[in-house]
Amino acid sequence: MLAYPIVILNKSGGYPLVMTAHLLAPEAYVLDHIVDAWIKNKSAEDIRFAAAEGYHGVQKCGIRGASNLFVTGWDH
């Protein structure tokens, strides 16, 4: 499912700091948490967790479920 974005990232030399593990719109409340954590120079894993916290904060799906929606780096 993530094959197309990975090809583009590889060609551009990019690094997937945070991606979704499933089809999911990048809602502003999630991006807000990602950018805040990135500005604070948090680790990639902390930034991924911040995305999950933002998602859970609005969707009320549980932090564990929200954490499973986001991945970081090439290992997923």
C-alpha positions in Angstrom: 0.0 0.0 0.0 2.9 2.4 0.7 4.9 1.5 -2.4 4.3 4.6 -4.4 5.2 7.2 -1.8 8.3 5.1 -0.9 9.5 5.1 -4.5 9.2 8.9 -4.6 11.0 9.4 -1.3 13.8 7.1 -2.4 14.3 9.0 -5.7 14.3 12.3 -3.9 16.6 11.2 -1.1 13.9 12.0 1.4 13.4 10.3 4.8 9.9 9.3 6.0 9.7 11.0 9.3 6.1 10.1 9.8 3.8 8.3 7.5 0.5 6.5 7.9 0.4 2.7 8.0 -3.0 2.8 6.3 -4.9 5.2 4.1 -5.5 8.2 6.3 -5.8 11.9 5.5 -3.1 14.1 7.0 -5.5 16.2 9.2 -4.3 19.5 10.5 -4.5 18.4 14.2 -2.1 15.6 13.5 0.3 17.8 11.5 0.2 20.4 14.3 1.5 17.8 16.8 4.1 16.5 14.3 5.5 20.0 13.6 5.5 21.0 17.3 7.5 17.9 18.2 9.9 18.4 15.2 10.5 22.1 16.3 11.4 20.8 19.8 13.9 18.5 18.1 12.3 15.4 19.4 13.3 11.9 18.2 11.6 10.3 15.2 9.8 7.9 17.5 8.6 10.8 19.8 7.4 12.6 16.7 5.5 9.5 15.6 3.9 9.3 19.1 3.0 13.0 19.0 1.1 12.3 15.7 -0.7 9.5 17.5 -1.6 11.8 20.5 -3.0 14.4 18.1 -5.1 11.8 16.3 -6.4 10.2 19.5 -7.1 13.7 21.0 -9.7 14.3 18.3 -10.8 10.8 17.2 -10.9 9.3 20.7 -9.7 5.9 19.4 -7.3 5.1 22.2 -3.6 5.9 22.2 -2.6 2.4 21.4 -4.9 2.2 18.3 -3.7 5.7 17.2 -0.1 4.6 17.6 -0.6 1.8 15.2 -1.7 4.2 12.5 1.6 6.0 12.2 5.1 4.8 11.2 8.5 6.4 11.0 11.6 5.6 9.0 11.9 2.8 6.5 11.1 -0.1 8.9 7.4 -0.8 8.7 
